[in-house]
């Protein structure tokens, strides 16, 4: 059976194709959107995007080596561009987002982070926090626990108490998927909160939740206070975060 190429995600980005392509090829720029801050991040970027990637600069197609058939494509659309992450599927009509897979959800999240970093901050330096864990039996996953399970439409404003932020956060709904959501956060220097919920399965009997908090312009005291608030709240709801790498 011949595989059919189906995008995991296809995103319009308000930037020229060469800007988006450069953000996929320059390791220093990749560090400003991919994953989250971790001691291993630079090594992971080198491994994934340099040592085990095959780039066609003329076509702006980036393929990955070593059993991963996914590829990035950047298509020029005048002053804008389209970013696609494509994966071969066994048949037409596959909805990659609907059937949970860690790698699929990760690529979708990272593509959203790339679009946000380019459009809102011109790939300026960021600081991030990452949390993951599983709820106790009967407790909700991230969207519901954080109070963001009934978001307005993408692009609309929200004003909600979110997790530990009892005074509320404000911003816009950035994206919604079958298993993840993202909102911009005014209070984090126009930052981004991105949450992925993993459905329950044999390995994760109560499911799991990951959250990446991307911030801009916070001073050390503000950033440390944010981390303390979220870590206390997270440990209470999902247990201590054990996973620190973004592979």
C-alpha positions in Angstrom: 0.0 0.0 0.0 1.3 3.4 -1.0 1.6 5.9 1.9 -0.3 9.2 1.5 1.3 12.4 2.8 -1.0 14.2 5.2 0.0 17.3 7.2 0.0 17.0 10.9 -0.5 20.7 10.9 -0.6 23.5 8.3 -0.1 27.0 9.7 -0.1 30.4 8.0 2.7 32.6 9.4 2.8 36.3 9.0 6.5 36.3 7.9 8.3 35.7 4.6 9.3 32.1 3.8 13.0 32.9 4.2 12.4 34.1 7.8 10.5 30.9 8.7 13.1 28.7 6.9 15.9 30.4 8.8 14.1 29.7 12.1 14.3 26.0 11.2 18.0 26.0 10.2 19.8 28.4 12.6 20.3 26.5 15.9 20.4 29.8 17.9 17.0 30.7 16.5 15.6 27.2 17.0 16.4 27.6 20.7 14.0 30.5 20.8 10.9 28.5 19.9 11.6 24.7 20.1 10.8 22.8 23.3 11.5 24.6 26.6 14.5 25.6 28.7 16.5 22.6 29.8 20.1 21.7 30.2 19.8 19.3 27.2 18.0 21.6 24.9 21.0 22.8 22.8 22.2 19.1 22.4 18.6 18.1 21.3 18.5 20.9 18.8 21.9 19.8 17.4 20.8 16.1 17.2 17.4 16.7 15.6 17.8 19.7 13.4 21.5 19.4 12.4 23.1 16.0 12.8 20.0 14.0 11.8 18.3 16.3 9.3 18.5 16.6 5.5 17.7 20.2 4.3 16.7 21.1 0.8 17.3 24.8 0.9 16.0 25.5 -2.6 12.6 23.8 -1.9 12.6 24.7 1.8 12.0 21.1 2.9 13.6 19.6 6.0 13.6 15.8 6.4 14.6 13.9 9.5 16.8 10.8 9.4 16.7 7.7 11.5 13.2 6.2 11.2 11.3 9.5 11.5 9.5 10.2 8.2 8.1 13.5 9.2 9.2 16.5 7.2 8.9 20.3 7.5 7.8 22.3 4.4 7.8 26.1 4.1 5.8 27.5 1.2 6.1 31.2 0.2 2.9 33.2 0.0 4.1 36.7 -0.8 4.9 38.5 2.4 3.5 35.5 4.3 4.2 31.7 4.3 2.7 28.4 5.1 4.5 26.0 7.5 3.5 22.3 7.1 4.6 19.3 9.1 3.9 16.3 6.9 3.7 12.6 7.8 3.0 9.6 5.5 -0.3 8.0 6.4 -1.6 4.5 5.4 -4.8 5.9 3.9 -6.6 9.1 3.1 -8.7 11.0 5.6 -6.4 10.3 8.6 -6.9 12.9 11.4 -3.5 13.0 13.0 -4.6 15.3 15.8 -7.6 13.2 16.9 -5.7 10.0 17.7 -3.3 10.9 20.5 0.4 10.4 19.8 3.2 12.1 21.8 5.3 13.0 18.8 2.4 14.3 16.8 1.2 16.5 19.7 4.7 17.6 20.3 5.2 18.7 16.7 1.9 20.5 16.7 2.8 22.3 19.9 6.3 23.3 18.6 4.8 24.6 15.3 2.5 26.8 17.3 5.4 28.0 19.4 7.3 28.8 16.3 4.5 30.8 14.8 4.0 32.7 18.0 7.7 33.5 18.5 8.0 34.9 15.0 4.7 36.8 14.8 4.7 38.3 18.3 8.4 38.6 19.2 10.5 38.3 16.1 12.3 35.4 17.7 13.5 37.4 20.6 15.0 35.5 23.6 12.4 33.9 25.9 12.3 32.2 29.3 10.2 29.1 29.8 8.8 26.9 32.5 7.8 23.3 31.8 5.6 21.0 34.0 4.2 17.5 33.5 2.5 14.9 35.5 -0.7 12.9 36.0 -3.8 13.7 38.1 -5.1 11.5 40.9 -7.8 9.0 39.9 -11.0 10.9 39.3 -9.3 14.4 39.1 -9.4 16.4 35.8 -6.7 16.8 33.3 -5.0 20.2 32.6 -7.6 22.1 30.6 -10.3 21.5 33.2 -8.0 21.8 36.2 -6.6 25.1 35.0 -10.1 26.5 34.3 -9.6 26.8 30.6 -11.9 23.9 29.4 -14.5 26.3 28.1 -12.4 28.7 26.1 -13.9 31.2 23.6 -13.1 30.9 19.9 -9.6 31.1 18.6 -8.6 34.8 18.3 -11.1 36.0 20.9 -10.1 37.6 24.2 -10.4 35.7 27.5 -10.2 36.9 31.1 -10.0 34.0 33.6 -8.5 32.8 36.9 -6.0 30.2 35.6 -4.6 27.5 37.9 -2.5 29.3 40.5 -3.3 32.7 39.0 -6.3 33.5 41.2 -6.2 37.2 40.2 -6.7 36.1 36.6 -4.9 36.0 33.3 -5.8 37.9 30.2 -5.0 37.4 26.6 -6.3 35.8 23.4 -7.0 32.2 22.6 -4.1 31.2 20.4 -5.1 27.7 19.2 -7.3 24.7 20.0 -6.8 21.0 19.1 -8.2 17.7 20.0 -5.7 17.3 22.9 -4.1 20.7 23.4 -4.8 24.4 23.7 -2.8 27.6 23.8 -3.5 31.1 25.1 -1.5 34.2 25.0 -0.8 35.8 28.4 -0.6 39.5 28.8 1.0 39.2 32.3 4.0 37.3 30.9 5.1 40.0 28.6 2.7 38.8 25.9 3.7 35.2 26.6 2.2 31.8 25.7 0.6 29.1 27.8 0.4 25.8 26.0 -1.2 22.7 27.5 -1.3 19.1 26.2 -3.6 16.6 27.8 -2.8 12.9 27.3 -5.9 10.6 27.5 -5.8 7.7 29.9 -4.2 4.5 28.6 -2.5 1.3 29.9 0.7 3.2 30.8 -1.0 6.3 32.1 -4.2 5.0 33.8 -5.3 8.5 34.8 -3.9 10.3 31.7 -1.4 13.1 31.9 -0.8 16.8 31.3 2.1 18.9 30.1 2.3 22.7 30.3 4.8 25.0 28.8 4.9 28.6 30.0 6.7 31.0 27.6 7.6 34.4 29.0 9.2 37.6 27.8 10.7 40.5 29.7 10.1 39.3 33.2 12.9 40.2 35.6 14.5 37.5 37.8 12.2 38.1 40.8 9.0 38.0 38.7 10.1 34.8 36.9 11.1 33.1 40.2 7.7 34.1 41.7 5.9 32.7 38.7 7.8 29.4 38.9 7.1 29.1 42.6 3.4 29.7 42.2 3.0 27.2 39.4 5.2 24.6 40.9 3.3 24.6 44.2 0.0 24.4 42.3 1.3 21.8 39.9 2.7 19.5 42.6 -0.7 19.5 44.3 -2.7 18.7 41.2 -0.3 16.5 39.1 2.6 15.5 41.3 6.2 16.6 40.9 7.4 17.1 37.3 9.9 14.4 36.4 10.4 14.9 32.7 12.8 17.7 31.8 13.9 17.1 28.3 11.9 17.8 25.2 12.6 14.7 23.1 
